[in-house]
Amino acid sequence: MVQCALLDFCERQLPGQSELDKREMVRELGALFDHFLGSTGYRELQRATILGREVPFAVPWPVGPHESHLPRTRVMEGVMDV
């Protein structure tokens, strides 16, 4: 089931890629999902109580030494389920 969903995703999102590249992407993503779905972290998340959905957050994001051309302070923002 996961393989079919991954193949469908790759077909829609990677239209210009070769079939070989798409199959390789599906294989790599499948291995990644299999590893995660078999992990203790995933089992813990399955038991978690949802406190809120789409909760906004903002985190200061420092500039690295190789990014001196960027503003000194940056902020990563988004939403997450907690």
Summary of the structure (lengths in Angstrom):
residues: 82
radius of gyration: 18.5
end to end distance: 27.1
largest distance: 46.1
contacts: 151
relative contact order: 0.12
helix: 51%
strand: 20%
